[in-house]
Amino acid sequence: MTERHVLEPTAEHPITITPTAGRVVVRVDGAIVADSCAALTLQESTYPAVQYIPLRDVDGQRLRHSQTTTYCPYKGEAGYYSVAGARVVVDDALWCYERPYPAVAAIAGHVAFYPDKADISVTPD
């Protein structure tokens, strides 16, 4: 395996993780696949904020492990899952970092959904 370049968050590329104020509900193809009041909001640099949902709050029966992986030098190796919606399976709809780097260790045990593959709503407390 190739050695991976690891980067730490900096003032030029900040990463913050905070508890999400409210309830996060995720629908894929019309089916509710996640419902959580314990999500985390990860804000990385100028990218849109991402909701990381505890795996315990995701309907595991709808998940199909994918062979897809990607690498982020700030977070680590990501694994993917496809999700069975109401009528179809949506490929690689979510990702997770099983062993995230120490700077983002809080997202371990959490998953995030692609906003173009899922309907992600946050309802304030």
trRosetta pair geometry for C-beta under 8 A, 3 or more apart (Angstrom, degrees):
i j d omega theta_ij theta_ji phi_ij phi_ji
4 71 6.2 -139 -130 -164 122 139
4 73 7.1 -177 167 -110 94 73
4 77 7.8 -107 -86 -56 161 93
5 73 5.1 -23 99 -121 86 125
6 73 5.9 178 -125 -168 25 78
6 101 6.3 150 -151 -114 111 142
7 13 7.4 -1 145 87 132 146
7 73 4.3 57 8 131 102 111
7 74 5.2 -43 78 -77 98 69
8 74 7.6 108 -129 -128 11 77
8 103 5.7 152 -142 -61 72 148
9 13 6.1 -132 -143 105 58 77
9 14 5.5 59 -180 -144 113 36
9 15 4.1 -121 -94 22 136 94
9 74 6.3 71 -65 -148 74 118
9 103 5.4 168 3 174 101 143
10 13 5.3 50 47 43 85 77
10 14 7.0 -96 84 -70 33 55
11 14 6.4 8 -134 -60 27 99
13 44 7.6 3 178 -178 81 80
13 45 4.9 -32 -144 -78 64 117
13 74 7.3 -132 139 -84 123 139
14 43 7.7 6 110 109 96 92
14 44 7.6 -170 98 -146 51 40
14 45 6.3 139 48 -81 58 50
15 42 6.8 -7 -170 -171 93 93
15 43 7.1 168 -151 86 45 53
15 44 4.8 0 -108 -108 88 77
15 45 7.3 -22 -70 -27 68 67
15 74 6.1 147 -43 168 150 137
15 103 6.6 85 68 140 129 115
15 104 6.2 -49 135 -79 142 108
16 42 7.4 169 86 -150 47 47
16 43 4.9 -2 55 55 93 100
17 40 5.3 9 -173 172 96 124
17 41 7.2 165 -150 81 48 47
17 42 5.1 -12 -101 -100 82 75
17 43 7.9 -171 -76 22 37 67
17 52 7.7 -21 -140 29 110 136
17 104 6.4 125 -41 -140 137 74
17 106 4.7 164 119 67 152 138
17 107 6.6 -128 -120 -48 145 92
18 40 6.9 153 77 -159 28 75
18 41 5.3 -18 64 58 82 97
18 43 7.7 5 13 2 102 107
19 38 7.6 -59 -143 -156 100 49
19 39 7.7 115 -163 85 57 49
19 40 6.2 -58 -105 -107 39 64
19 41 7.5 31 119 12 13 86
20 24 5.9 23 112 -40 161 117
20 39 4.1 -2 20 86 138 96
20 40 6.2 -156 -22 -110 90 9
20 41 4.8 117 -84 -37 82 94
20 51 6.1 31 -79 -128 150 95
20 122 6.4 -115 -179 -135 125 124
21 124 6.1 6 122 -137 96 77
21 125 5.8 -80 173 -9 80 106
22 37 7.6 -106 145 -132 28 71
22 122 5.2 95 89 175 131 85
22 123 5.1 -168 179 88 120 45
22 124 4.3 -88 -83 -116 130 25
22 125 5.2 -128 -89 -37 63 60
23 35 7.2 -1 -180 -171 105 74
23 36 7.0 166 -156 88 63 39
23 37 5.0 -33 -100 -89 78 77
23 122 7.2 159 79 -154 43 51
23 123 4.8 -11 57 57 94 100
23 125 7.8 118 -19 -84 78 54
24 34 7.0 -16 115 122 95 108
24 35 7.6 178 90 -145 56 31
24 36 5.1 -10 57 62 95 91
24 37 7.9 172 18 -82 70 29
24 39 4.3 28 9 -19 140 154
24 51 5.0 159 -133 -174 152 147
24 53 5.9 -135 93 -91 135 110
24 120 6.7 -12 -166 -169 99 88
24 121 7.2 161 -150 84 51 47
24 122 5.3 -18 -97 -99 75 75
24 123 8.0 -172 -76 20 29 70
25 32 6.3 -48 -170 -134 101 106
25 34 7.0 167 -153 93 37 66
25 35 5.1 10 -111 -109 79 76
25 36 8.0 175 -76 24 44 59
25 120 7.8 162 83 -152 45 43
25 121 5.2 -11 59 60 90 97
25 123 7.3 25 1 -5 106 109
26 32 7.2 110 78 -155 49 59
26 33 5.4 -56 101 64 98 87
26 34 3.9 24 38 49 114 104
26 35 7.6 -138 26 -61 68 47
26 51 8.0 -171 -66 91 114 134
26 53 6.9 -105 -12 -27 132 160
26 58 7.9 -12 54 -114 130 88
26 113 5.2 136 -145 -4 142 159
26 118 5.1 4 -169 166 101 132
26 119 6.9 151 -156 77 49 54
26 120 5.2 -8 -105 -103 85 71
26 121 7.8 -179 -80 22 40 65
27 30 6.1 -16 173 -149 118 11
27 31 6.3 156 -155 73 77 30
27 32 5.5 -45 -95 -89 79 49
27 33 6.8 130 -126 8 27 84
27 85 8.0 67 166 -137 68 103
27 118 6.6 155 75 -168 41 78
27 119 4.4 -10 58 56 97 108
27 121 8.0 21 3 1 99 104
28 31 6.0 -27 66 60 69 86
28 33 5.0 11 12 -11 107 139
28 62 7.4 147 54 158 129 138
28 83 4.5 39 91 111 174 135
28 84 7.9 111 99 89 127 23
28 85 4.2 -124 120 -91 83 99
28 90 5.3 -126 -173 20 119 139
28 93 5.8 32 -119 -171 139 162
28 113 7.6 -137 -69 -146 107 136
28 117 6.9 3 -126 143 102 79
28 118 4.9 -45 -83 -110 83 88
28 119 7.6 -172 -74 18 35 75
29 83 7.9 179 11 109 105 100
29 85 2.2 88 46 143 122 156
29 86 4.9 -149 123 26 94 77
29 87 5.7 -137 169 39 129 75
29 88 5.3 -171 -111 49 154 84
29 90 6.2 -172 -31 -37 109 114
30 85 6.2 92 39 172 70 110
30 86 4.1 -30 74 -4 109 140
30 87 7.5 42 36 0 122 93
31 62 6.9 -179 115 -116 136 147
31 84 7.7 -11 57 116 155 65
31 85 4.9 168 22 -164 110 58
31 86 4.3 165 -43 -56 99 76
32 35 6.0 18 174 -49 122 110
32 59 7.3 107 112 -21 69 133
33 58 6.3 10 149 -157 79 79
33 59 5.1 -108 -150 36 55 108
33 62 5.1 -112 -127 83 104 155
33 83 5.6 9 -131 -164 165 133
33 85 7.5 -72 -50 -104 124 63
33 118 7.4 -89 45 -132 127 125
34 53 4.9 58 180 138 142 165
34 57 5.7 67 -161 122 83 87
34 58 4.5 -23 -96 -103 97 72
34 59 7.0 -127 -67 2 49 76
34 111 7.7 -143 -91 75 148 113
34 113 7.3 -157 20 -35 141 132
35 57 6.1 -128 72 180 47 99
36 39 4.7 110 103 -47 125 89
36 53 4.7 167 7 -147 153 98
36 54 6.0 152 -129 32 139 87
36 57 3.7 75 -83 146 101 163
38 53 8.0 96 81 -152 72 59
38 54 5.3 0 95 -7 116 128
38 57 6.6 173 49 -37 101 144
39 51 5.0 -3 175 -170 140 97
39 52 6.3 151 -166 75 79 46
39 53 4.9 -34 -105 -96 99 65
39 54 7.3 -130 -89 -6 49 74
39 57 7.7 -102 -65 70 80 155
39 110 7.7 110 -141 -145 62 123
39 122 7.9 -113 66 -111 147 103
40 51 7.5 140 73 -159 43 50
40 52 4.5 -19 63 62 96 103
40 106 6.1 162 -134 134 164 114
40 107 6.4 -136 76 -94 143 74
40 110 6.2 -48 30 -117 115 166
41 49 5.2 -4 -171 -178 103 122
41 50 7.3 144 -157 72 54 41
41 51 6.2 -30 -98 -99 65 59
41 52 7.7 -175 -83 18 15 81
42 49 6.9 153 75 -160 43 67
42 50 4.8 -21 61 63 98 95
42 52 5.6 56 -16 -19 113 117
42 104 7.2 40 -129 -145 129 118
42 107 6.3 6 -66 -77 137 131
42 112 7.6 -63 30 -84 126 142
43 47 7.8 171 -165 71 52 78
43 49 4.9 -32 -90 -104 82 87
43 50 7.9 173 -78 21 36 69
44 47 4.9 3 78 43 91 120
44 50 7.5 5 5 9 105 113
44 74 7.0 134 -138 95 127 157
47 50 7.6 -4 122 -30 115 103
48 115 7.6 -40 105 -4 150 149
50 112 5.0 15 168 -148 116 141
51 112 6.4 149 80 -128 51 84
51 113 7.5 -10 71 33 98 88
51 120 5.9 174 32 -175 135 134
51 122 6.8 -173 -82 -72 140 114
52 107 4.8 -82 -160 -132 166 98
52 110 3.8 55 163 144 102 138
52 111 6.9 153 -155 68 67 19
52 112 5.1 -47 -96 -68 65 96
53 57 5.4 -109 171 77 102 116
53 58 6.1 113 111 -58 121 100
53 110 5.9 146 66 -158 27 86
53 111 5.7 -33 61 62 85 75
53 112 7.2 141 11 -88 79 44
53 113 7.7 14 9 -13 124 98
54 57 4.8 81 70 6 88 104
54 58 7.7 -159 100 -12 49 88
54 109 6.2 -2 -141 133 74 96
54 110 5.6 -52 -89 -99 38 77
55 58 5.5 -57 -155 27 45 116
55 60 7.6 53 171 -80 90 102
55 96 7.2 29 -76 -111 111 151
55 109 5.6 -108 8 -179 108 63
55 110 6.6 -141 -32 -102 74 23
55 111 5.8 89 -88 -16 75 105
56 109 7.9 5 -15 171 90 106
58 62 7.9 -115 164 55 85 105
58 63 6.9 56 137 -50 120 125
58 94 8.0 -171 -135 115 149 175
58 111 6.0 11 -48 40 156 135
59 62 4.6 50 102 7 107 113
59 63 7.6 167 98 -22 61 86
60 63 5.5 -50 -153 20 48 117
61 84 8.0 -65 126 52 67 125
62 83 5.4 27 141 -161 104 78
62 84 4.6 -135 -153 54 72 85
62 85 7.6 70 -162 -73 123 29
63 81 4.5 -25 -158 -176 99 140
63 82 7.6 130 -161 72 50 47
63 83 6.3 -28 -100 -103 53 68
63 84 7.8 -104 -38 10 14 85
63 94 7.8 -63 -118 52 103 126
64 81 6.2 136 64 -168 43 78
64 82 4.3 -26 67 65 106 96
64 83 7.3 -164 19 -74 85 21
64 84 6.6 90 -24 -36 111 92
64 89 6.5 0 16 -152 146 128
65 79 7.5 -22 -151 164 90 119
65 81 5.9 -48 -102 -108 38 80
66 79 7.5 159 64 174 82 74
66 80 4.1 -37 61 96 129 97
66 81 5.8 -173 -3 -105 96 20
66 82 5.3 110 -65 -25 108 86
66 91 7.0 102 -105 -165 134 76
66 92 5.4 60 -92 -82 176 76
68 79 7.7 123 87 -162 64 47
68 80 4.0 -8 76 34 107 140
68 92 5.1 5 37 -100 159 124
69 77 6.0 -7 -173 -174 116 96
69 78 6.4 157 -158 80 61 56
69 79 5.8 -26 -103 -99 84 55
69 80 7.0 -147 -79 -2 38 94
70 77 7.7 162 84 -154 38 52
70 78 4.9 -8 59 54 84 110
70 80 7.7 66 -1 -45 94 112
70 95 7.3 -34 35 -132 112 147
71 76 7.3 -74 -145 160 69 29
71 77 5.6 -26 -102 -100 77 62
71 78 7.2 -168 -82 14 26 81
72 75 4.1 22 84 41 127 97
72 76 6.5 1 61 36 83 28
72 78 6.6 52 -3 -25 103 113
72 97 7.9 -68 40 -88 117 127
74 101 6.8 -133 159 42 36 139
74 103 6.9 -76 -175 78 78 133
74 104 6.9 76 142 -20 85 133
75 78 7.2 32 106 -58 120 101
75 97 5.3 -112 158 -84 105 156
75 100 5.3 -46 -171 -142 76 98
75 101 6.0 -152 -150 18 20 99
75 104 5.1 -36 -116 54 80 153
75 107 7.3 -22 -147 60 116 144
76 97 5.1 104 67 -154 109 118
76 99 6.1 -127 161 94 159 69
76 100 5.0 -169 20 -132 129 42
76 101 4.9 170 -48 -31 102 80
76 104 7.9 -147 1 62 100 116
77 97 7.0 129 75 -135 45 78
77 98 7.8 -27 87 37 93 89
77 99 7.3 22 49 58 97 91
78 95 4.5 17 175 178 123 123
78 96 6.6 150 -153 72 78 27
78 97 5.5 -53 -96 -78 71 72
79 95 6.7 156 80 -154 37 72
79 96 5.8 -23 61 62 86 81
79 97 7.9 146 16 -97 74 27
79 98 6.2 26 10 -21 123 108
80 92 4.5 -9 175 -130 141 84
80 94 6.9 151 -153 86 64 45
80 95 5.1 -35 -97 -98 70 77
81 92 7.5 125 72 -121 26 37
81 93 6.9 -49 95 54 73 79
81 94 5.2 -12 57 66 97 94
81 95 7.6 178 16 -87 73 31
81 96 7.5 30 -8 -1 108 106
81 111 7.3 -25 25 -142 127 141
82 89 5.3 41 151 169 122 104
82 90 6.2 179 -164 86 78 46
82 91 4.7 -35 -110 -121 114 40
82 92 6.0 -21 -80 -32 73 36
82 93 6.1 85 -144 3 41 92
83 89 7.0 168 84 -156 34 63
83 90 5.1 -10 59 54 87 97
83 93 4.2 -59 10 47 112 144
83 94 6.5 69 -45 -1 119 106
83 117 7.8 127 34 143 119 114
83 118 7.4 40 47 -82 157 114
84 88 7.9 -156 -148 115 54 28
84 89 5.1 -32 -97 -99 63 80
85 88 5.5 8 49 61 110 63
85 89 7.1 178 12 -97 76 24
85 90 5.8 59 -27 -17 114 106
90 93 4.3 63 107 -65 111 125
90 117 5.1 142 165 -175 133 106
90 118 7.4 157 99 -65 160 77
92 95 7.6 18 -171 -64 82 88
92 114 7.6 44 125 -10 78 137
92 117 7.6 -139 95 -85 63 172
93 113 6.0 -9 151 -144 85 87
93 114 6.0 -124 -161 31 48 99
93 117 4.3 -152 -127 130 80 133
93 118 5.7 97 -178 -46 111 107
94 111 4.9 39 163 168 129 116
94 112 6.2 167 -154 83 84 36
94 113 4.6 -42 -93 -94 95 62
94 114 7.0 -142 -82 -4 43 74
94 118 7.4 31 -64 -26 92 146
95 111 6.9 164 83 -156 29 77
95 112 5.9 -19 60 60 79 87
95 114 7.9 69 -6 -45 96 88
96 110 6.7 175 -131 93 97 44
96 111 4.4 -53 -74 -101 105 75
96 112 7.3 150 -84 14 55 70
97 100 3.9 69 123 -73 134 90
97 104 7.3 42 74 106 159 120
97 107 5.8 54 49 106 115 114
97 108 6.9 -79 97 -92 87 56
98 108 7.1 47 -178 -141 29 81
99 108 7.1 27 -111 -112 28 111
100 104 4.7 -88 160 93 133 95
100 105 5.8 180 84 -101 104 35
100 107 5.3 74 -31 68 163 98
100 108 5.5 -135 20 -64 103 78
101 104 5.9 57 65 33 78 90
101 105 7.5 -96 104 -60 35 69
102 105 5.3 -8 -146 -45 40 113
104 107 5.3 -11 157 15 97 115
105 108 5.8 -18 -175 -12 59 114
106 110 8.0 14 132 -1 64 138
107 110 4.8 -94 -165 52 63 124
107 112 8.0 -18 -160 -36 125 112
113 117 6.7 -134 178 78 88 94
113 118 4.0 -36 164 40 134 151
113 120 5.8 168 74 -71 121 119
114 117 4.2 52 77 22 109 108
114 118 6.3 119 68 13 57 93
115 118 6.7 -77 -119 63 27 74
115 120 5.7 -79 -108 19 80 120
